[in-house]
Amino acid sequence: RLASAVVTLPVLTSLSPHTARAISPQEASESYDKYAANYDDLDGGGLASSLGIDDARRKLLGTARGDVLEIGAGTGLNLPCYDFDNLRSLTLVDISDGMLSQARRRVEQDATLDG
């Protein structure tokens, strides 16, 4: 039997002038557009491999089947991890046109991705 616990936290009575705010979708898009050409160096590369992220990507995405929607697809870094024989369709969505432009280039440059 699980025991329950209640934790009481103090209520904030004032907000600091340094309180963070969420960025707008437009700001997010513009920010990712700036990094699009070099994003794979941040999200992929040697560091991702040494942390096991590349292996985890391949293992997870290799199990995808049927119609797949990848939200936040970015530069298409995940594309080589899919087993296209098991997909009926793959749709990539991202808030950044710059990132999707990089994904398109990835498909155009890699004949194995052009299903």
C-alpha positions as a printed Julia matrix, in Angstrom:
115×3 Matrix{Float64}:
  0.0    0.0     0.0
  1.34   3.41   -0.98
  1.49   6.19    1.56
  0.53   9.66    0.47
  2.34  12.84    1.4
  1.47  16.49    1.11
  4.15  19.09    0.59
  3.31  22.7     1.29
  5.31  25.33   -0.55
  5.44  29.03    0.24
  3.4   31.23   -2.1
  5.3   33.83   -4.07
  3.98  37.24   -3.1
  5.96  39.25   -5.63
  7.74  38.61   -8.87
 11.34  39.57   -9.37
 12.02  42.05  -12.17
 14.31  39.33  -13.55
 11.5   36.83  -14.0
 11.92  34.92  -17.25
  9.21  35.1   -19.89
  8.39  32.63  -22.59
  9.42  33.59  -26.09
  6.85  33.94  -28.81
  6.58  31.44  -31.66
  7.99  34.11  -33.99
 11.01  34.62  -31.71
 11.55  30.86  -31.5
 11.4   30.53  -35.27
 13.85  33.39  -35.82
 16.22  32.0   -33.19
 16.29  28.52  -34.71
 16.64  30.02  -38.19
 19.92  31.61  -37.04
 21.32  28.29  -35.78
 19.96  26.06  -38.56
 23.18  25.8   -40.59
 25.2   24.69  -37.53
 22.51  23.05  -35.4
 23.7   19.5   -36.03
 27.01  20.39  -34.36
 25.04  21.26  -31.22
 22.53  18.41  -31.22
 24.57  15.72  -32.98
 28.25  15.05  -33.47
 30.82  13.59  -31.14
 29.23  14.71  -27.89
 25.88  13.12  -28.77
 27.67   9.9   -29.69
 29.72   9.83  -26.49
 26.56  10.32  -24.42
 24.77   7.49  -26.22
 22.2    9.8   -27.8
 22.88   8.56  -31.34
 22.38   4.94  -30.26
 19.16   5.84  -28.43
 17.87   7.68  -31.52
 18.55   4.7   -33.77
 17.0    2.25  -31.33
 13.82   4.28  -30.79
 13.22   5.53  -34.32
 14.06   2.19  -35.88
 10.87   0.85  -34.29
  8.61   3.42  -35.98
  5.88   1.93  -38.19
  3.15   3.18  -40.54
  2.42   6.89  -40.79
  4.86   8.91  -38.68
  4.68  12.57  -37.7
  7.89  14.02  -36.3
  7.18  17.29  -34.5
 10.19  19.54  -33.96
 12.09  17.71  -36.68
 14.67  20.44  -37.01
 17.39  19.7   -39.55
 16.27  16.11  -40.07
 19.02  14.75  -37.85
 16.78  11.76  -37.07
 16.14  10.83  -40.72
 18.92   8.24  -41.07
 17.59   6.46  -37.98
 14.25   5.47  -39.5
 13.73   2.11  -41.19
 11.89   3.38  -44.28
 10.81  -0.16  -45.24
  8.47  -0.02  -42.22
  7.04   3.45  -42.92
  4.05   4.27  -45.08
  4.73   8.01  -44.71
  6.95  10.36  -42.72
  5.95  13.98  -42.16
  8.4   16.44  -40.65
  7.15  19.58  -38.9
  9.19  22.41  -37.36
  8.55  26.01  -36.36
 11.69  27.12  -38.21
 11.8   27.37  -41.98
 15.6   27.44  -41.73
 15.66  24.1   -39.93
 13.28  22.5   -42.44
 15.43  23.86  -45.26
 18.37  21.96  -43.76
 16.2   18.82  -43.55
 15.32  19.15  -47.24
 19.02  19.47  -48.1
 19.73  16.35  -46.07
 17.16  14.4   -48.11
 18.45  15.79  -51.42
 22.07  14.9   -50.56
 21.41  11.39  -49.23
 19.89   9.05  -51.83
 19.02   6.5   -49.11
 16.55   9.03  -47.63
 14.66   9.67  -50.85
 12.0    7.0   -50.52
